[in-house]
Every structure is written in structure tokens, then in C-alpha cells.
Amino acid sequence: MTDTRTVHTVGPSGAFASLSAAITAASPGDVIQVQPGLYRESLVIDKDLEITGSGRTRTSS
């Protein structure tokens, strides 16, 4: 079986500057990778997503 999930990257060198923009663009089942940084946002996650970060000491909200 082929993995057809899209990976959306949030951060300084990512395609998205904010988590909310990446969540809006993502389809159910996609992956959002969060680069190190501070992200001050209120989020509504209304679909099944996998959200991964660079580690607790490097990514915060």
C-alpha cells in the first residue's frame, strides 16, 4: 500500500508560517511537521491529522 499523505511543514524554512494555515491546507490524514520556534495561535483542528514537532524543548505554543 502506498502512503498518499501530504507533509506540510510549518516554520521559517517551511511552506507555512503558521500552524493554522497548514491545518487549513491539509486534508484528513495528512502530516504537519513543526520546525523549532514559538507559535502563538489559537487552533481549531477539525480533521484527522498527524502533527509532529522538533521536540518539547525546541517547539512551544
C-alpha positions in Angstrom: 0.0 0.0 0.0 1.3 3.4 -0.9 1.3 6.3 1.6 -0.5 9.1 -0.1 -0.4 11.6 2.8 1.0 15.0 2.2 3.5 16.5 4.5 3.1 20.2 5.3 6.0 22.0 7.0 5.5 24.9 9.4 8.4 27.2 10.3 11.0 29.6 9.0 12.0 27.4 6.1 8.7 25.6 5.7 5.8 26.2 3.3 3.7 27.7 6.0 4.4 30.4 8.6 1.6 29.3 10.9 0.0 26.1 12.2 -3.5 27.4 11.4 -2.6 27.9 7.7 -1.1 24.4 7.5 -4.2 22.9 9.2 -6.5 24.8 6.7 -4.5 23.5 3.7 -4.2 19.9 4.9 -6.5 17.1 4.0 -7.6 14.5 6.5 -4.8 12.1 7.2 -2.0 14.5 6.2 1.1 15.2 8.3 2.1 18.6 9.7 5.7 18.9 10.7 6.5 21.8 13.0 10.0 23.3 12.9 11.6 24.8 16.0 10.1 28.1 17.2 7.4 29.7 19.2 3.9 29.6 17.7 1.3 31.8 19.5 -2.1 30.8 17.9 -5.5 29.5 18.8 -6.1 26.4 16.8 -9.2 24.5 15.7 -8.3 21.0 14.4 -11.4 19.7 12.7 -9.9 16.8 10.8 -7.7 13.7 11.4 -4.1 14.9 11.2 -0.7 13.8 12.4 1.2 16.8 13.9 4.9 16.3 14.8 7.3 18.7 16.3 11.1 19.1 16.7 10.9 18.2 20.4 9.5 19.7 23.5 12.5 21.9 24.2 12.5 23.3 20.7 8.8 23.8 19.8 6.2 25.5 22.0 2.8 27.1 21.8 
